[in-house]
Amino acid sequence: MSHHLTTFKGDVLGAIKESILAALPGANVEASGGGGHFNIVVVSAAFEGKGALERQRSVLRSIAHLMKGDGAPVHAVDSLITKTP
């Protein structure tokens, strides 16, 4: 795991999950990782009929505020899997 300096205070994994759930209510969200690098799996009925790129963009938009700035807690999403139930 790499080390990434951040000014974020609190639970980064919890913040990722909360942000995704705010955008995709009822989704099943799994986030793992640390040191600025994370793996995310999201299962949501909202993805029905949407292509992979559109699904990924919706998740990344929901956590964009956690990726913004030099001291952002999320430096990279190493793996992003999006599925329908």
C-alpha positions in Angstrom: 0.0 0.0 0.0 1.4 3.4 -0.9 1.4 6.4 1.4 -0.6 9.5 0.5 -0.5 12.7 2.6 -4.0 14.0 3.2 -5.6 16.8 5.3 -8.8 14.8 5.6 -9.9 14.0 9.1 -12.1 11.0 9.7 -13.0 7.6 8.1 -12.2 7.8 4.4 -13.8 4.4 3.6 -17.0 5.6 5.4 -16.9 8.9 3.5 -16.6 7.0 0.2 -19.6 4.8 1.0 -21.7 7.6 2.3 -21.1 9.7 -0.8 -21.9 6.9 -3.2 -25.1 6.1 -1.2 -26.2 9.7 -1.4 -26.0 9.6 -5.2 -27.3 6.0 -5.5 -29.7 5.3 -2.6 -30.2 1.6 -1.9 -26.9 0.6 -3.5 -24.7 -2.1 -2.0 -21.3 -0.4 -1.7 -18.0 -2.0 -0.8 -14.8 0.1 -0.5 -11.4 -1.1 0.5 -7.9 0.2 0.5 -6.0 3.0 2.0 -3.0 5.3 1.6 -4.9 7.2 -1.1 -5.6 4.1 -3.2 -9.0 2.5 -3.1 -11.0 -0.4 -4.7 -14.8 0.1 -5.0 -17.6 -2.3 -5.9 -21.1 -0.8 -6.3 -24.3 -2.9 -7.0 -27.3 -0.8 -7.9 -30.6 -1.1 -9.7 -29.9 2.5 -11.0 -27.3 1.0 -13.3 -30.0 -1.0 -15.2 -29.8 -0.1 -19.0 -26.6 2.0 -18.6 -23.2 1.3 -20.1 -20.1 0.7 -18.1 -18.7 4.1 -18.7 -21.9 5.9 -17.6 -22.0 3.7 -14.5 -18.4 4.5 -13.6 -18.9 8.2 -14.2 -21.8 8.3 -11.8 -19.8 6.7 -9.0 -16.7 8.9 -9.7 -18.9 12.0 -9.7 -20.3 11.1 -6.3 -16.8 11.0 -4.8 -15.2 13.8 -6.8 -15.1 16.1 -3.7 -12.9 13.4 -2.0 -10.5 13.5 -5.0 -10.1 17.3 -5.3 -7.0 19.2 -4.2 -3.5 18.3 -3.1 -4.6 17.0 0.3 -7.5 14.9 -1.0 -8.0 11.6 0.8 -8.6 9.7 -2.4 -5.7 9.9 -4.8 -6.7 7.0 -7.0 -9.5 4.5 -7.6 -7.4 1.4 -8.6 -10.5 -0.8 -9.3 -14.1 0.2 -9.8 -16.6 -2.5 -10.5 -20.3 -1.6 -11.1 -23.0 -4.2 -11.4 -26.8 -4.5 -11.4 -28.5 -6.7 -8.8 
